[in-house]
C-alpha cells in the first residue's frame, strides 16, 4: 500500500524509485494530473512494485518519507515481528488435523478480556447438549432425530488400521 498525499510525497516516491524516466512525465507533476492519468500511473507503479519484496519495498519507501506498508496475507502475519510481538497469531490443536495458527485479537485494551480463540466444534459436537438444554428435548427424542438423520451426532473416531 502506497499513499501519495501531495506533490511532495510524489517527489519522494520518484526518488525512492530512482527517478525513472516514465515518472518524470509532466502529467504526473500535479495531483490533478496524476488523478487524470491514474490508470497509466497505477500500471507503471504495479510494474515497479512487482520487482521488490513487499517488506523491503515498504522499508525503502518509508525511508524516503513515503507513507507505505506491506499488505499481508495470513501467512505473512505469522512471520512478521510486529504481529509476533502482539501475540496476534494463536495456535490451537484441532483433533485429527494437528496444530493450526488462527487470528488473534486485532486490538486490545488494558480492561479488555483476551480473545477466546479455539478450534471450531466438530460436526454434531454439541447437538445433544443444545437439543437438551435449549430445546428441552429428552434423550429419547434426540436419539430418534439423530437416527432419522434430522440431527447430526459426532461421527465415531477413526479406527486404527
N, C-alpha and C positions, 0 to 999 in steps of 0.2 A: 504494500500500500504506500503510495507516494502522494503527498499533498503539496501543491504549489499554490500558495495563498495570494501571492502578488509577484510583481516583476522581480523583486529581489530574490525570492525563492527560485524563480525561473533561472536567474543568472547563477545561483548556487548549484542548481541541478545541472546546468550546462557544464559548469566547472567540474562537478563530480563525474560527469560522463566523459571528460576530456575535451569538451567543447567541439563535438563533431560538426562537420560542415552542414549536415542537414538541420541541426539545431540552431544554426545562425540565420536560417530563413527569416526574412524581415517580418513575415506574418506572425511569427511567434514572439515578437518583441513586446507585445502588449497582451493583457488578459483578454481583451476583446478579440484580438487576432488569434490567440490560442484557442479560445472558445469556438470561434468560427471554423477553425481547422482541426477541431478536436479528433475527428476520425483519423486523419493522416498522422497527427501527433501521437495519438494512442497506439497506432500501428508501429511507429518508429520506437516509441518507448517500450512497447512489448518486445520488439526485436532485441533491443539493448538489454532489458532486464533478464530476458531468457538466457543470456550468456553468463549470468552470475548466480552463484548460490544465494538463496534468499537472505540468510543471516549475514553473510558478508556484504551483500548489497545494502541492506538496511544500515549496517555499521558505517559503510562508506558514505552513504547519503547523509546520515546523521552527523558524521564528521565534517560535512560541508554545510551543516545547518539546515538541511532539507528535512522537514517532518516526514518520516518514513518508518515503516515497520514491516516485518515479515507477516504474511498471512499463513497461519499454521494449520496443519491437519491435526487430527487427534494424535497421530503417531509423533509428529513434531513436538507436541506439547510434553510428551513423556521424556524427551531428551533435553528440553530447554531448562537452563539453570534457574531462571526466574520461576517457572512453574514448579520445578522441583523444590525450590526454597519455600514456596507457598503450600507445599504438600497437595498440589492440585490433583494429581492422579492418585486414585485409591485402588489398591489391589484387593481382589476378592477371589475366593475359591468357589468355583462352580462345579457342583457334583457331576462327575462323569466327564468333565471337559477340562478341568485344570484351573490354573490361575489366569485372571484377566485384569487388565487395568481399566477402570471406569473413571469418568469425570467426577471430580470432587466439587467442592463449593466454588462458585465463581467469585465470591467475595465473602468476607467475614467481618464481624464486629465483636468488640470485647464482651458484650452481653448477649451474643447470639450463640445458640447451641450449634455444635458441629453438625455437618451434613450427615444424614443417615444413608450411607452408601452400602448396598449389599446386593447380592445376586437376585435376579428376578425369581419368583417362585416357579417351581416345576409345574408342568401341566397337571391340573387337578389337585395340587398340593393342599389347598385349603377348602376344597369342595365340601367335605363333610362338616368342617367347622362352621363355614358360612351358612350352609343349609340348616344346621342345627341351631346355631346361635342367632342368626339374623332372620331366618325364615321360620324358625320354631318347628322344624320337621323332626320326626322321630327317626331313629336309626333304621327302622324297617322301611319307612317311606324313602329315605335317602338310598338305601340299598336297592329298592325297586327301580328308582330313576337311574341309578348307575347301571344296573343290569339291562335296562331298556336302551341305554345309550344317550339318554336325555341329559345326564350329568357325567362329567369326567372324573375319574379317580386316578391317582398317580399310577403310571404303568409299573409293573413289577421291576425290581432292579435286574440288570443284565446278569445272566448266569455265567460263571466262569466256564471256559471251554475245556 
